[in-house]
C-alpha cells in the first residue's frame, strides 16, 4: 500500500509499505477514506518530537471503512463506516474507566520511554513517534486499529467525509479545551491560535455558555474564519499588543479563561519569543512557551488556563510567580476522544455545526508532501488539508 512516511526533518515521502495485519484479536483493519494533516504533525515535521524513525507512517486524524476484524472484536463488522480516535485506549484500565482515554495504562508499549520525561507513561497515539507507542498512522491506504471496539465511532452513511473527519481529533481537542475552562454563563474566553483546534475551541466555548470569545492570531484568513465561522471577536497580534487589547476589551479585568491552541512552536513579537526560537533551534529548550506566558499575564485574577497545544518537554522563562500570586488554575491534556466523539457526532447530525469549514484544501494522498509545505508555511491561505487515499 501507499503511505506517507517521515524520513527526517521537513522530509516526508509517499512510500510503498507492507499492508497492515491483525496482530491482536482486538484489532481491526481500516480502509482509510479520509485523513488530514494536523497542527501537531508539524512538530514531527520540524523535528521537535523525539524518537521518530525514518519510515514511520504519519497521521492521527482519520476515518474509513472496516475491512477486517480480529476474533475478539464484538462491536464492529466488515463494511462499518467509522471515525477513529487519535488516542488509543484499552477501555479497561483505571484511566479508561474514568474516561481519561489519553492516559491509558495499556496502549503504549513504550511507556517506559516517557517515565523520565513525564513521571508516568501515557496512551499510545497513531503516527506520533515511538515515544507514544510507535503505531503506524492513518496517512495511508490502510491502518491497523488496536482496541478497535473502544477507539471507533460508527458513522452515518449520508454525511460526507469532510464533515465527519474532524471528530477524530481536532473537534474533540477544541471541545476539551473549552470544557477544561469550567465556563460559567456570561464568561469571556480568549483563544490563542485560529487553526482548526482553535476554531473548534471557540465554537465549543459558546456551546458551553461563554458570552464572548476573543481569538488571537496573525494570519488574516484564519482570523476571518474565526470571525465568520466561529463568531469570535478577533485580535491580530502583529497589529496590536494582545495583552493590552484584551485588557481594553474586558474593561481592565482580563478574560475569565484562556485556551492555548498553539503549543510548542508558538510565534510572538517579544524578546522572550526571539530567545525561545534561538534556544529551541540549538535544543537548549524543547518548547517555545510564548503563548503560555502571555496567557498567564493576560488572564484575570482567579481565572483558568487550558492548554491543548502540544508540548514535548521543558520550557524556559516560565512566570510561576504570576501564576501563583494571581490564583490561576492551569489544566491541560491530550484529548479524550472516545469521551467526546459520540456527542460531537450528534451535534453534526443535528446541523448545529459544519466542521468541514476548517478545510481549505483537498488533495490526493500522493500529494501529501506538498500539503505539508502549504500547511506549514500557510501559503495559498491554507488552514487545513484533507487527504484522500
Order of alpha helices (4+ residues) and beta strands (2+ residues): beta-beta-beta-alpha-beta-beta-beta-beta-alpha-beta-beta-alpha-beta-alpha-alpha-beta-alpha-beta-alpha-beta-alpha-beta-alpha-alpha-beta-alpha-beta-alpha-beta-alpha-beta
